[in-house]
Amino acid sequence: MPRKMTLALFAGASSLLGGIHQAAAIDAAPPEPTVIYANQGAPPAAPVRTAYAERPNLGGGFIEFLFGDGQQQAGRYPQQPEYQPPVYQQQPSYDPRRALLPQADPQQAEPQDAAAADPRLRPFDPRFEKQLVEYDGKEKPGTIVIDTPNKFLFLVEGNGKALRYGIGVGKPGFTWAGVKTVSAKKEWPDWTPPPEMLQRRPDLPRHMAGGPDNPLGARAMYLGSTLYRIHGSNEPWTIGTNVSSGCIRMRNQDVIDLYGRVNVGAKVVVI
């Protein structure tokens, strides 16, 4: 029985090979002759026909591998190229804040930073320069009117005019209002801090003689029996601010000018 099966398989393979040779013989038949004329160029080459192109289906698998063309097989089953990792283009860095930040002016950055670090370098506001202004109040000439919220001192001159000076006033909690009189005047006054101030500032001296370094400045005009005064200052950059413990401070050149225009007993209205 096994011998009969072997003979049958051999006969089938022989028949299959015979069909293949017959198909190859048909494809190998010579083509018709080509005629070339003198004024005509060579005809285009005829396409090359291969036995694989019209070869009957061999059924694939092991038989296809045995009798197929190795090159055609490679075309049908191309070899996969070696894997190459993808290359990503490097993107430029992006900072969303960059567009929101304006370019600083190097010529202005240094003065502004210096003024913020040291207020003594801050330019004096021209609004607080001494100047003659219109005045429509009811006070008589020679009266001093202190406008605490706006940091101005007015010396009423009459005829609808007044001299206006810039001043520094009390810090929050130290401002006051009322009507007083100038009870005394002193040039380059000494300064003795009151006990209340020494309690808040124990680093202050107990007494300081008058002079350029004295906080009361070049002149002082005392208000009634209080400890409040209109006086000069060795810190002119504080004019226009809430800085004192209730006194009214002025630049030294301004307090000297006011001192020469005001007499003892003059009325002082603080609003």
C-alpha positions as CSV (number, residue, x, y, z in Angstrom):
1,M,0.0,0.0,0.0
2,P,2.7,2.6,0.7
3,R,4.4,1.8,-2.6
4,K,1.2,2.5,-4.5
5,M,0.9,6.0,-2.8
6,T,4.5,6.8,-3.7
7,L,4.0,5.9,-7.4
8,A,0.9,8.1,-7.5
9,L,2.6,11.1,-6.0
10,F,5.5,10.7,-8.5
11,A,3.1,10.5,-11.4
12,G,1.3,13.7,-10.3
13,A,4.5,15.6,-10.0
14,S,5.6,14.5,-13.5
15,S,2.4,15.7,-15.0
16,L,2.7,19.1,-13.3
17,L,6.3,19.5,-14.6
18,G,5.2,18.6,-18.1
19,G,2.6,21.4,-18.0
20,I,5.2,23.9,-16.9
21,H,7.6,23.0,-19.8
22,Q,4.8,23.3,-22.3
23,A,3.9,26.8,-21.1
24,A,7.5,27.9,-21.3
25,A,7.8,26.6,-24.8
26,I,4.8,28.6,-25.9
27,D,6.3,31.8,-24.4
28,A,9.6,31.1,-26.1
29,A,8.1,31.3,-29.7
30,P,10.1,33.8,-31.8
31,P,8.4,37.2,-32.4
32,E,7.6,38.4,-35.9
33,P,10.5,40.2,-37.8
34,T,10.9,43.9,-37.4
35,V,11.5,46.2,-40.4
36,I,13.7,49.3,-39.9
37,Y,13.6,52.0,-42.6
38,A,16.5,54.5,-43.4
39,N,14.6,57.6,-42.2
40,Q,13.2,55.9,-39.2
41,G,14.9,55.4,-35.9
42,A,15.1,52.2,-34.0
43,P,11.8,51.0,-32.7
44,P,11.3,51.0,-29.0
45,A,12.4,47.8,-27.3
46,A,9.7,45.4,-26.7
47,P,8.8,44.8,-23.1
48,V,10.5,41.7,-21.6
49,R,8.1,39.0,-20.8
50,T,8.9,36.5,-18.2
51,A,7.6,33.1,-17.6
52,Y,6.5,34.2,-14.1
53,A,4.1,36.9,-15.4
54,E,1.9,34.3,-17.2
55,R,2.9,31.2,-15.2
56,P,-0.1,29.3,-14.0
57,N,-0.9,29.4,-10.5
58,L,1.3,26.9,-8.7
59,G,-0.8,26.8,-5.6
60,G,1.6,28.7,-3.3
61,G,3.3,27.2,-0.4
62,F,6.1,24.7,-0.7
63,I,5.6,24.1,-4.5
64,E,5.7,27.9,-5.2
65,F,8.9,28.1,-3.3
66,L,10.5,25.2,-5.3
67,F,9.6,26.3,-8.8
68,G,9.2,30.0,-8.4
69,D,11.7,32.7,-9.4
70,G,13.7,33.8,-6.4
71,Q,13.8,37.5,-7.6
72,Q,10.0,37.5,-8.2
73,Q,9.5,36.0,-4.8
74,A,11.5,38.8,-3.3
75,G,9.3,41.3,-5.2
76,R,6.2,39.8,-3.8
77,Y,7.5,39.5,-0.3
78,P,9.9,42.5,0.1
79,Q,12.3,42.5,3.0
80,Q,11.4,45.0,5.7
81,P,14.0,47.8,6.0
82,E,15.9,48.1,9.3
83,Y,13.9,50.2,11.8
84,Q,15.1,53.8,12.0
85,P,13.9,56.0,15.0
86,P,12.0,59.1,13.9
87,V,13.9,62.4,13.9
88,Y,12.0,65.3,15.5
89,Q,12.8,68.9,14.6
90,Q,13.8,70.8,17.7
91,Q,11.3,73.6,18.3
92,P,12.3,77.0,19.6
93,S,11.6,77.7,23.2
94,Y,8.5,79.7,23.9
95,D,7.8,81.7,27.0
96,P,4.2,83.1,27.0
97,R,5.3,85.8,29.4
98,R,7.8,87.2,27.0
99,A,5.1,89.0,25.0
100,L,3.5,90.4,28.1
101,L,6.6,92.1,29.4
102,P,7.4,95.5,27.9
103,Q,11.0,96.3,27.0
104,A,12.6,98.4,29.8
105,D,14.3,101.6,29.0
106,P,17.8,101.3,30.3
107,Q,18.1,105.1,30.6
108,Q,15.1,105.3,33.0
109,A,15.4,102.0,34.9
110,E,18.4,103.1,37.0
111,P,16.9,106.5,38.3
112,Q,13.6,104.8,39.1
113,D,15.2,102.0,40.9
114,A,17.5,104.4,42.8
115,A,14.6,106.7,43.8
116,A,12.6,103.6,45.1
117,A,15.6,102.5,47.1
118,D,16.4,106.0,48.4
119,P,13.6,108.6,48.6
120,R,16.1,111.4,49.1
121,L,16.8,111.0,45.3
122,R,13.2,111.6,44.4
123,P,12.8,114.9,42.5
124,F,10.8,117.6,44.4
125,D,7.2,117.9,43.2
126,P,6.7,121.4,41.6
127,R,3.2,121.6,43.0
128,F,4.8,122.1,46.4
129,E,6.9,125.1,45.4
130,K,6.0,128.4,47.0
131,Q,3.6,130.3,44.7
132,L,1.0,133.0,44.6
133,V,-2.5,131.6,44.1
134,E,-6.1,132.7,44.1
135,Y,-7.8,132.6,47.5
136,D,-11.6,133.1,48.0
137,G,-11.8,132.1,51.7
138,K,-13.2,134.3,54.5
139,E,-10.0,134.5,56.6
140,K,-8.3,137.9,57.1
141,P,-4.9,138.8,55.7
142,G,-2.1,137.5,57.9
143,T,-4.0,134.3,58.8
144,I,-2.3,130.9,58.2
145,V,-4.6,128.2,56.8
146,I,-3.3,124.6,56.8
147,D,-5.0,122.3,54.4
148,T,-4.0,118.9,55.8
149,P,-5.6,116.6,53.2
150,N,-3.9,118.4,50.3
151,K,-0.6,119.1,52.1
152,F,-0.7,122.9,51.6
153,L,-0.2,125.9,53.9
154,F,-1.7,129.2,52.8
155,L,-0.7,132.7,54.1
156,V,-3.7,135.0,53.3
157,E,-2.6,138.3,51.8
158,G,-5.9,139.9,50.9
159,N,-7.4,141.0,47.5
160,G,-8.2,137.4,46.8
161,K,-4.6,136.2,46.9
162,A,-2.5,133.9,49.2
163,L,1.0,132.5,49.3
164,R,0.9,128.7,49.1
165,Y,3.6,126.4,50.4
166,G,4.0,122.7,50.3
167,I,4.1,120.9,53.7
168,G,4.4,117.5,55.4
169,V,1.7,116.6,57.9
170,G,0.9,114.0,60.6
171,K,1.0,110.3,59.9
172,P,-2.4,108.5,60.1
173,G,-3.6,108.7,63.7
174,F,-1.6,111.9,64.4
175,T,-3.5,114.5,62.3
176,W,-5.6,117.0,64.0
177,A,-7.8,120.1,63.3
178,G,-8.6,123.3,65.2
179,V,-7.7,127.0,65.6
180,K,-4.5,128.1,67.3
181,T,-2.3,131.1,67.5
182,V,1.4,131.5,67.0
183,S,2.6,131.7,70.6
184,A,6.4,131.9,70.0
185,K,9.0,132.0,67.2
186,K,12.6,130.6,67.3
187,E,15.5,130.5,64.9
188,W,17.4,127.2,64.8
189,P,15.5,125.9,67.7
190,D,16.7,123.1,70.1
191,W,14.8,119.9,70.1
192,T,13.7,117.9,73.2
193,P,11.6,114.9,72.2
194,P,8.5,114.6,74.5
195,P,8.1,111.4,76.6
196,E,5.4,110.1,74.3
197,M,7.7,110.2,71.4
198,L,10.6,108.7,73.3
199,Q,8.3,105.8,74.3
200,R,7.6,105.1,70.6
201,R,11.2,105.8,69.6
202,P,13.7,105.0,72.4
203,D,16.5,105.4,69.9
204,L,16.0,109.2,69.7
205,P,18.4,111.5,71.6
206,R,17.1,113.1,74.8
207,H,18.1,116.6,73.6
208,M,19.6,118.1,70.4
209,A,20.9,121.6,69.9
210,G,19.7,123.6,67.0
211,G,21.6,123.4,63.7
212,P,21.4,121.9,60.2
213,D,21.0,118.3,61.5
214,N,18.2,119.2,63.9
215,P,14.8,117.8,62.8
216,L,13.1,121.2,63.6
217,G,15.2,122.8,60.8
218,A,16.0,126.5,60.5
219,R,12.9,128.1,62.1
220,A,10.0,127.1,64.4
221,M,6.6,128.8,65.2
222,Y,4.9,127.3,68.2
223,L,1.2,126.8,68.2
224,G,-0.6,127.9,71.5
225,S,0.3,125.7,74.5
226,T,0.6,122.5,72.5
227,L,3.7,120.6,71.5
228,Y,2.8,121.2,67.8
229,R,4.9,123.6,65.7
230,I,5.3,124.8,62.2
231,H,9.0,124.2,61.6
232,G,11.6,123.5,59.0
233,S,13.1,120.1,58.1
234,N,16.4,118.5,57.2
235,E,14.4,116.0,55.2
236,P,12.9,118.0,52.3
237,W,11.9,114.8,50.4
238,T,9.1,114.3,53.0
239,I,7.2,117.4,51.9
240,G,3.8,116.3,50.4
241,T,3.6,113.2,52.7
242,N,2.0,112.1,56.0
243,V,5.2,111.8,58.0
244,S,5.2,113.7,61.3
245,S,3.8,113.2,64.8
246,G,1.4,116.1,64.3
247,C,3.7,119.0,63.5
248,I,3.6,120.9,60.3
249,R,7.0,120.7,58.5
250,M,8.3,122.8,55.6
251,R,11.5,123.1,53.6
252,N,14.0,125.3,55.3
253,Q,13.9,128.0,52.6
254,D,10.1,128.1,52.9
255,V,9.9,128.2,56.6
256,I,12.5,131.1,56.7
257,D,10.3,133.0,54.2
258,L,7.1,132.4,56.2
259,Y,8.9,133.2,59.5
260,G,9.7,136.7,58.2
261,R,6.0,137.3,57.2
262,V,4.2,136.1,60.3
263,N,4.0,137.8,63.7
264,V,3.4,136.3,67.2
265,G,-0.3,136.1,67.8
266,A,-1.2,135.3,64.2
267,K,-4.2,133.1,63.7
268,V,-3.6,129.5,62.5
269,V,-6.6,127.5,61.1
270,V,-5.9,123.8,60.7
271,I,-8.5,121.8,58.6
